[in-house]
Amino acid sequence: MKKVLFLLIVLASMLTLAGCNNNDDDDDDAIVRDNILRFDHLNGHGDVVTRDAYILFEYEMRDYVKYQLAYVACTCRAPEVNYWKVAYVEINKSSNDIKRISFDQDGTGHYLAGFWGDSDPIPNPTNATYEDMKADFIPWLVGKDSEDLEGIEVFTNEEYVGGIQNTKTIEEQDLIDYYSGASVTTNNMIRVMKVLLAYHEENY
């Protein structure tokens, strides 16, 4: 009886291993993840690290496309509170510009589609809040397309830490001054929107 049980266990193990090997060798069984966007994350010290942003939701409407995009903005917070942000974004199909960005409700106002996940207020000299972001910085991004953001890597007209500098001047200097010290939030929102716009242009 013990021999029969041993043979059954060996046979089951061989079948399992054979199944695993077939899956590994068969490209048709590979999982394709086309919802991952790579962006150059910039921290407050000027270090650039390529990170993943994930398209959680994508839905094509007649005139625009709805997205939910998850990414990490700040890496300087303690790991136990380093939450991911979820941006709800609408991008127009005809002009490929940003129609809406929200970290709370969607365009209907009935659904909570986003999540701020960042400091509120942001610990900069002005203690800028998420409500401030909604009032002026996010509207600065709305209406822009890839061409508008080309040459803008950081939300400043000065040289950023690490020698990073835009090749295009940002006209809204007062807005820049208000968010000085909140560079991780503003810079990475710009950077992640640029890769989402590129993705949108390629697919729509």
Backbone as CSV, one residue per row, in Angstrom:
resi,resn,N_x,N_y,N_z,CA_x,CA_y,CA_z,C_x,C_y,C_z
1,MET,0.817,-1.198,0.000,0.000,0.000,0.000,0.858,1.257,0.000
2,LYS,1.947,1.219,0.795,2.846,2.361,0.863,3.507,2.608,-0.477
3,LYS,3.850,1.523,-1.214,4.495,1.671,-2.518,3.541,2.321,-3.515
4,VAL,2.288,1.895,-3.479,1.291,2.461,-4.392,1.102,3.947,-4.103
5,LEU,1.017,4.300,-2.828,0.849,5.702,-2.442,2.058,6.526,-2.876
6,PHE,3.252,5.955,-2.700,4.476,6.644,-3.107,4.491,6.878,-4.614
7,LEU,4.100,5.849,-5.395,4.073,5.979,-6.852,3.058,7.026,-7.305
8,LEU,1.908,7.073,-6.628,0.898,8.085,-6.965,1.418,9.492,-6.701
9,ILE,2.132,9.677,-5.602,2.697,10.998,-5.272,3.740,11.409,-6.305
10,VAL,4.608,10.468,-6.686,5.637,10.754,-7.695,4.990,11.112,-9.026
11,LEU,3.967,10.356,-9.430,3.276,10.608,-10.693,2.608,11.983,-10.695
12,ALA,1.954,12.321,-9.593,1.297,13.630,-9.484,2.323,14.755,-9.549
13,SER,3.475,14.573,-8.915,4.537,15.587,-8.941,5.068,15.777,-10.346
14,MET,5.246,14.665,-11.091,5.769,14.750,-12.466,4.786,15.481,-13.372
15,LEU,3.500,15.210,-13.204,2.486,15.884,-14.025,2.447,17.383,-13.718
16,THR,2.589,17.721,-12.444,2.594,19.134,-12.052,3.783,19.858,-12.657
17,LEU,4.973,19.244,-12.559,6.175,19.860,-13.116,6.090,19.983,-14.628
18,ALA,5.541,18.995,-15.282,5.392,19.039,-16.734,4.466,20.182,-17.133
19,GLY,3.392,20.346,-16.372,2.456,21.442,-16.655,3.119,22.790,-16.487
20,CYS,3.940,22.929,-15.433,4.626,24.207,-15.200,5.608,24.494,-16.316
21,ASN,6.358,23.473,-16.758,7.332,23.673,-17.818,6.664,24.073,-19.120
22,ASN,5.530,23.456,-19.418,4.832,23.807,-20.659,4.372,25.259,-20.638
23,ASN,3.901,25.738,-19.492,3.442,27.121,-19.395,4.597,28.092,-19.559
24,ASP,5.757,27.736,-18.991,6.906,28.627,-19.082,7.406,28.736,-20.511
25,ASP,7.340,27.629,-21.260,7.891,27.617,-22.609,6.924,28.155,-23.650
26,ASP,5.660,28.267,-23.311,4.643,28.662,-24.275,4.370,30.156,-24.148
27,ASP,4.803,30.933,-25.155,4.629,32.386,-25.101,3.161,32.785,-25.100
28,ASP,2.296,31.938,-25.662,0.874,32.270,-25.726,0.235,32.325,-24.344
29,ASP,0.857,31.646,-23.372,0.303,31.620,-22.024,0.817,32.766,-21.158
30,ALA,1.757,33.564,-21.681,2.330,34.656,-20.895,1.285,35.742,-20.660
31,ILE,1.326,36.335,-19.491,0.406,37.423,-19.159,0.969,38.717,-19.728
32,VAL,0.186,39.409,-20.524,0.605,40.676,-21.103,0.013,41.799,-20.266
33,ARG,0.877,42.645,-19.741,0.408,43.765,-18.921,0.623,45.052,-19.708
34,ASP,-0.440,45.522,-20.346,-0.335,46.738,-21.143,-0.885,47.945,-20.402
35,ASN,-1.097,47.798,-19.098,-1.625,48.915,-18.313,-0.546,49.575,-17.460
36,ILE,0.716,49.245,-17.691,1.810,49.809,-16.911,2.521,50.878,-17.729
37,LEU,2.607,52.074,-17.169,3.347,53.169,-17.787,4.584,53.442,-16.946
38,ARG,5.707,53.681,-17.597,6.951,53.981,-16.893,7.187,55.486,-16.927
39,PHE,7.496,56.074,-15.753,7.803,57.503,-15.745,9.023,57.758,-14.874
40,ASP,9.702,58.855,-15.148,10.915,59.216,-14.407,10.526,59.986,-13.155
41,HIS,10.448,59.277,-12.044,10.091,59.885,-10.769,11.263,60.723,-10.268
42,LEU,10.938,61.921,-9.776,11.956,62.847,-9.295,11.692,63.152,-7.823
43,ASN,12.688,62.912,-6.974,12.489,63.236,-5.553,13.058,64.620,-5.241
44,GLY,12.930,65.029,-4.001,13.355,66.366,-3.602,14.847,66.581,-3.594
45,HIS,15.619,65.508,-3.742,17.081,65.615,-3.776,17.617,65.631,-5.204
46,GLY,16.709,65.562,-6.176,17.135,65.572,-7.575,17.447,64.202,-8.134
47,ASP,17.130,63.142,-7.391,17.372,61.781,-7.863,16.218,61.340,-8.759
48,VAL,16.555,60.810,-9.912,15.549,60.329,-10.862,15.566,58.807,-10.850
49,VAL,14.393,58.213,-10.588,14.255,56.754,-10.588,13.045,56.400,-11.433
50,THR,13.210,55.489,-12.369,12.087,55.063,-13.198,11.127,54.235,-12.346
51,ARG,9.865,54.645,-12.327,8.847,53.959,-11.541,7.651,53.621,-12.414
52,ASP,6.817,52.723,-11.894,5.615,52.311,-12.615,4.415,53.141,-12.191
53,ALA,3.585,53.474,-13.165,2.250,54.018,-12.913,1.285,53.047,-13.564
54,TYR,0.146,52.801,-12.941,-0.772,51.765,-13.407,-2.106,52.368,-13.844
55,ILE,-2.505,52.025,-15.062,-3.834,52.410,-15.516,-4.815,51.397,-14.932
56,LEU,-5.602,51.836,-13.951,-6.549,50.956,-13.280,-7.865,50.856,-14.040
57,PHE,-8.167,51.897,-14.802,-9.454,51.984,-15.502,-9.245,52.816,-16.752
58,GLU,-9.819,52.349,-17.852,-9.724,53.062,-19.131,-11.021,52.816,-19.886
59,TYR,-11.719,53.890,-20.223,-12.994,53.732,-20.910,-13.162,54.833,-21.943
60,GLU,-13.405,54.409,-23.171,-13.532,55.356,-24.277,-14.974,55.853,-24.404
61,MET,-15.129,57.157,-24.306,-16.399,57.806,-24.565,-16.399,58.302,-26.018
62,ARG,-17.440,58.982,-26.436,-17.479,59.474,-27.810,-16.377,60.502,-28.083
63,ASP,-16.214,61.472,-27.169,-15.298,62.588,-27.404,-14.039,62.564,-26.551
64,TYR,-13.998,61.711,-25.549,-12.842,61.680,-24.661,-12.704,60.284,-24.062
65,VAL,-11.584,60.073,-23.363,-11.307,58.789,-22.708,-11.146,59.039,-21.214
66,LYS,-11.762,58.173,-20.415,-11.652,58.241,-18.959,-10.528,57.308,-18.494
67,TYR,-9.727,57.789,-17.560,-8.655,56.986,-16.989,-8.656,57.106,-15.464
68,GLN,-8.237,56.035,-14.807,-7.769,56.101,-13.430,-6.314,55.673,-13.460
69,LEU,-5.440,56.512,-12.921,-4.009,56.250,-12.965,-3.444,56.292,-11.550
70,ALA,-2.804,55.195,-11.121,-2.214,55.105,-9.781,-0.705,55.269,-9.865
71,TYR,-0.175,56.115,-8.986,1.277,56.323,-8.956,1.689,56.839,-7.585
72,VAL,2.990,56.709,-7.289,3.541,57.250,-6.046,4.187,58.588,-6.369
73,ALA,3.794,59.630,-5.635,4.384,60.950,-5.861,5.564,61.176,-4.921
74,CYS,5.318,61.023,-3.630,6.334,61.338,-2.627,6.961,60.056,-2.086
75,THR,8.273,60.003,-2.117,8.977,58.845,-1.559,9.724,59.217,-0.279
76,CYS,9.540,60.461,0.175,10.269,60.899,1.364,9.482,60.659,2.648
77,ARG,8.182,60.327,2.527,7.400,60.011,3.718,7.813,58.647,4.262
78,ALA,7.462,58.427,5.513,7.755,57.125,6.118,7.035,56.031,5.333
79,PRO,7.637,54.858,5.175,7.043,53.797,4.354,5.619,53.426,4.750
80,GLU,5.299,53.516,6.060,3.961,53.085,6.481,2.870,54.067,6.070
81,VAL,3.242,55.263,5.585,2.230,56.212,5.110,2.537,56.692,3.685
82,ASN,3.326,55.918,2.981,3.686,56.310,1.616,2.637,55.785,0.637
83,TYR,1.443,56.359,0.722,0.305,55.858,-0.050,0.392,56.250,-1.513
84,TRP,-0.267,55.456,-2.352,-0.356,55.733,-3.775,-1.480,56.732,-4.034
85,LYS,-1.270,57.568,-5.036,-2.307,58.493,-5.471,-3.052,57.855,-6.639
86,VAL,-4.334,58.130,-6.745,-5.118,57.696,-7.898,-5.717,58.941,-8.542
87,ALA,-5.277,59.215,-9.755,-5.787,60.363,-10.498,-6.880,59.901,-11.457
88,TYR,-8.022,60.571,-11.385,-9.064,60.367,-12.392,-8.819,61.430,-13.466
89,VAL,-8.611,60.978,-14.695,-8.221,61.885,-15.779,-9.108,61.653,-16.992
90,GLU,-9.552,62.738,-17.594,-10.251,62.683,-18.876,-9.384,63.393,-19.909
91,ILE,-9.166,62.727,-21.059,-8.360,63.309,-22.130,-9.191,63.318,-23.411
92,ASN,-9.250,64.480,-24.042,-10.018,64.633,-25.274,-9.414,63.816,-26.405
93,LYS,-10.268,63.304,-27.268,-9.814,62.483,-28.398,-9.419,63.330,-29.605
94,SER,-10.127,64.414,-29.851,-9.839,65.202,-31.057,-8.591,66.066,-30.902
95,SER,-8.389,66.613,-29.699,-7.266,67.527,-29.466,-6.163,66.928,-28.601
96,ASN,-6.396,65.758,-28.008,-5.416,65.066,-27.157,-4.926,65.932,-25.998
97,ASP,-5.789,66.795,-25.476,-5.422,67.590,-24.314,-6.226,67.125,-23.098
98,ILE,-5.738,67.514,-21.929,-6.372,67.091,-20.681,-7.682,67.849,-20.487
99,LYS,-8.746,67.109,-20.313,-10.074,67.685,-20.095,-10.364,67.859,-18.598
100,ARG,-9.881,66.919,-17.813,-10.160,66.950,-16.366,-9.129,66.123,-15.619
101,ILE,-8.730,66.601,-14.445,-7.924,65.837,-13.493,-8.601,65.966,-12.137
102,SER,-8.818,64.851,-11.489,-9.423,64.877,-10.161,-8.811,63.780,-9.302
103,PHE,-8.622,64.102,-8.040,-8.188,63.100,-7.080,-9.315,62.779,-6.114
104,ASP,-10.542,63.080,-6.538,-11.715,62.693,-5.759,-12.835,62.273,-6.713
105,GLN,-13.807,63.128,-6.994,-14.952,62.698,-7.788,-14.685,62.744,-9.297
106,ASP,-15.428,61.914,-10.008,-15.319,61.904,-11.470,-16.095,63.086,-12.047
107,GLY,-16.219,63.120,-13.368,-16.881,64.233,-14.033,-18.353,64.369,-13.743
108,THR,-18.999,63.284,-13.323,-20.427,63.345,-13.012,-20.681,63.895,-11.613
109,GLY,-19.681,63.790,-10.746,-19.860,64.208,-9.362,-20.556,63.175,-8.498
110,HIS,-20.868,62.006,-9.077,-21.592,60.960,-8.338,-20.672,59.833,-7.850
111,TYR,-19.459,59.763,-8.408,-18.583,58.632,-8.104,-17.228,59.123,-7.619
112,LEU,-16.729,58.496,-6.552,-15.407,58.805,-6.033,-14.399,57.978,-6.823
113,ALA,-13.724,58.606,-7.767,-12.850,57.885,-8.702,-11.372,58.096,-8.421
114,GLY,-11.038,59.035,-7.541,-9.638,59.334,-7.274,-9.322,59.299,-5.789
115,PHE,-8.033,59.397,-5.494,-7.557,59.368,-4.104,-6.294,60.207,-4.024
116,TRP,-6.258,61.204,-3.141,-5.126,62.127,-3.072,-3.861,61.423,-2.590
117,GLY,-3.885,60.761,-1.462,-2.761,59.932,-1.024,-1.493,60.676,-0.686
118,ASP,-1.512,62.014,-0.697,-0.324,62.825,-0.441,-0.552,63.634,0.825
119,SER,0.457,64.371,1.252,0.308,65.217,2.433,-0.755,66.278,2.187
120,ASP,-1.496,66.621,3.213,-2.514,67.663,3.118,-2.677,68.305,4.497
121,PRO,-2.067,69.482,4.725,-1.356,70.296,3.735,0.039,69.758,3.435
122,ILE,0.557,70.197,2.295,1.918,69.831,1.907,2.878,70.665,2.761
123,PRO,3.881,70.042,3.365,4.777,70.800,4.251,5.742,71.697,3.476
124,ASN,5.193,72.764,2.868,6.035,73.775,2.230,5.763,75.092,2.936
125,PRO,6.499,76.165,2.636,6.333,77.423,3.387,4.899,77.956,3.415
126,THR,4.119,77.692,2.381,2.748,78.217,2.336,1.719,77.228,2.860
127,ASN,2.160,76.004,3.234,1.243,74.949,3.684,0.116,74.731,2.668
128,ALA,0.500,74.601,1.414,-0.481,74.393,0.347,-1.278,73.124,0.605
129,THR,-2.581,73.213,0.411,-3.475,72.087,0.655,-3.924,71.460,-0.664
130,TYR,-4.594,70.329,-0.541,-5.186,69.714,-1.734,-6.222,70.651,-2.352
131,GLU,-6.960,71.376,-1.519,-7.936,72.342,-2.041,-7.239,73.427,-2.854
132,ASP,-6.043,73.844,-2.414,-5.257,74.807,-3.197,-4.879,74.210,-4.551
133,MET,-4.449,72.958,-4.521,-4.085,72.271,-5.767,-5.274,72.250,-6.731
134,LYS,-6.448,71.951,-6.193,-7.655,71.908,-7.018,-7.997,73.279,-7.592
135,ALA,-7.658,74.320,-6.834,-8.043,75.674,-7.234,-7.128,76.272,-8.293
136,ASP,-5.818,75.911,-8.263,-4.935,76.583,-9.214,-3.908,75.702,-9.922
137,PHE,-3.248,74.770,-9.221,-2.222,73.989,-9.931,-2.837,72.992,-10.911
138,ILE,-3.842,72.245,-10.479,-4.485,71.284,-11.381,-5.119,71.993,-12.574
139,PRO,-5.819,73.124,-12.384,-6.325,73.858,-13.559,-5.219,74.330,-14.508
140,TRP,-4.002,74.546,-13.962,-2.875,74.904,-14.839,-2.555,73.760,-15.805
141,LEU,-2.705,72.530,-15.351,-2.443,71.369,-16.207,-3.585,71.091,-17.190
142,VAL,-4.816,71.371,-16.758,-5.977,71.085,-17.612,-5.909,71.954,-18.869
143,GLY,-6.193,71.331,-20.004,-6.124,72.026,-21.286,-4.798,71.853,-21.991
144,LYS,-3.824,71.270,-21.306,-2.510,71.082,-21.921,-2.422,69.720,-22.599
145,ASP,-1.626,69.689,-23.686,-1.336,68.436,-24.380,0.162,68.177,-24.313
146,SER,0.614,67.150,-25.006,2.036,66.780,-24.952,2.944,67.901,-25.439
147,GLU,2.506,68.596,-26.474,3.321,69.685,-27.012,3.458,70.826,-26.006
148,ASP,2.371,71.126,-25.289,2.411,72.182,-24.277,3.397,71.857,-23.160
149,LEU,3.482,70.571,-22.799,4.334,70.162,-21.680,5.735,69.747,-22.121
150,GLU,5.979,69.726,-23.418,7.318,69.384,-23.905,8.310,70.437,-23.431
151,GLY,9.404,69.989,-22.865,10.406,70.914,-22.346,10.192,71.300,-20.898
152,ILE,9.095,70.828,-20.288,8.833,71.091,-18.864,9.032,69.798,-18.093
153,GLU,10.071,69.770,-17.276,10.392,68.593,-16.461,10.151,68.853,-14.982
154,VAL,10.226,70.126,-14.597,10.048,70.525,-13.200,9.207,71.795,-13.158
155,PHE,8.506,72.001,-12.046,7.635,73.173,-11.931,8.421,74.352,-11.347
156,THR,9.414,74.770,-12.096,10.218,75.928,-11.739,10.945,76.403,-12.989
157,ASN,11.285,77.676,-13.011,12.089,78.209,-14.104,13.563,78.265,-13.733
158,GLU,13.859,77.886,-12.491,15.242,77.843,-12.027,15.801,76.438,-12.232
159,GLU,17.103,76.306,-12.043,17.708,74.982,-12.093,17.313,74.208,-10.849
160,TYR,16.802,72.996,-11.050,16.367,72.159,-9.935,17.568,71.417,-9.373
161,VAL,17.420,70.905,-8.163,18.482,70.104,-7.544,18.872,68.980,-8.500
162,GLY,20.164,68.742,-8.625,20.634,67.700,-9.531,20.897,68.216,-10.939
163,GLY,20.743,69.528,-11.127,21.051,70.123,-12.428,19.946,70.020,-13.452
164,ILE,18.728,69.665,-13.032,17.606,69.536,-13.969,17.017,70.916,-14.229
165,GLN,16.814,71.245,-15.517,16.250,72.544,-15.866,15.365,72.416,-17.096
166,ASN,14.256,73.126,-17.086,13.344,73.119,-18.227,13.987,73.797,-19.428
167,THR,13.528,73.401,-20.609,13.913,74.100,-21.831,12.787,75.020,-22.297
168,LYS,11.691,75.038,-21.547,10.556,75.914,-21.833,10.219,76.694,-20.559
169,THR,9.968,77.989,-20.718,9.642,78.833,-19.568,8.175,78.688,-19.190
170,ILE,7.930,78.561,-17.897,6.563,78.560,-17.360,6.203,80.007,-17.043
171,GLU,5.105,80.467,-17.608,4.737,81.878,-17.476,4.214,82.230,-16.087
172,GLU,3.596,81.283,-15.411,2.912,81.564,-14.137,3.892,81.533,-12.968
173,GLN,4.748,82.549,-12.853,5.770,82.580,-11.806,5.166,82.650,-10.411
174,ASP,4.052,83.369,-10.246,3.406,83.446,-8.922,2.967,82.071,-8.441
175,LEU,2.478,81.262,-9.372,2.053,79.902,-9.033,3.259,79.056,-8.637
176,ILE,4.342,79.213,-9.364,5.583,78.501,-9.027,6.028,78.872,-7.620
177,ASP,6.017,80.173,-7.312,6.468,80.634,-5.992,5.611,80.051,-4.879
178,TYR,4.302,79.950,-5.116,3.403,79.441,-4.096,3.685,77.972,-3.774
179,TYR,4.094,77.217,-4.794,4.320,75.783,-4.584,5.792,75.430,-4.423
180,SER,6.632,76.421,-4.195,8.033,76.103,-3.917,8.081,75.297,-2.624
181,GLY,8.827,74.249,-2.613,8.842,73.353,-1.460,7.853,72.217,-1.587
182,ALA,6.984,72.277,-2.601,6.044,71.177,-2.872,6.421,70.513,-4.189
183,SER,7.705,70.532,-4.486,8.164,70.123,-5.816,7.906,68.656,-6.126
184,VAL,7.959,67.787,-5.113,7.739,66.366,-5.375,6.324,66.142,-5.903
185,THR,5.365,66.836,-5.318,3.973,66.692,-5.745,3.757,67.262,-7.137
186,THR,4.206,68.492,-7.367,3.966,69.143,-8.659,4.778,68.501,-9.779
187,ASN,6.064,68.256,-9.522,6.919,67.695,-10.566,6.429,66.341,-11.052
188,ASN,6.050,65.478,-10.111,5.658,64.128,-10.517,4.249,64.079,-11.099
189,MET,3.399,65.039,-10.735,2.112,65.111,-11.407,2.314,65.490,-12.882
190,ILE,3.204,66.441,-13.129,3.528,66.809,-14.513,4.095,65.604,-15.255
191,ARG,5.042,64.917,-14.648,5.737,63.811,-15.308,4.797,62.638,-15.617
192,VAL,3.899,62.322,-14.688,3.007,61.194,-14.918,1.932,61.562,-15.948
193,MET,1.511,62.832,-15.977,0.544,63.250,-16.992,1.167,63.223,-18.387
194,LYS,2.444,63.517,-18.469,3.119,63.476,-19.771,3.129,62.058,-20.353
195,VAL,3.385,61.058,-19.519,3.406,59.690,-20.040,1.992,59.213,-20.360
196,LEU,0.993,59.663,-19.590,-0.389,59.295,-19.892,-0.836,59.939,-21.202
197,LEU,-0.455,61.183,-21.432,-0.785,61.850,-22.699,-0.141,61.119,-23.870
198,ALA,1.101,60.689,-23.708,1.786,59.953,-24.769,1.067,58.637,-25.067
199,TYR,0.661,57.939,-24.006,-0.093,56.699,-24.166,-1.403,56.955,-24.908
200,HIS,-2.107,58.006,-24.519,-3.382,58.352,-25.136,-3.204,58.653,-26.622
201,GLU,-2.192,59.424,-26.954,-1.938,59.785,-28.359,-1.654,58.539,-29.194
202,GLU,-0.929,57.617,-28.617,-0.581,56.385,-29.348,-1.790,55.496,-29.586
203,ASN,-2.746,55.526,-28.663,-3.871,54.592,-28.749,-5.168,55.188,-29.265
204,TYR,-5.271,56.510,-29.293,-6.513,57.128,-29.755,-6.246,58.213,-30.797
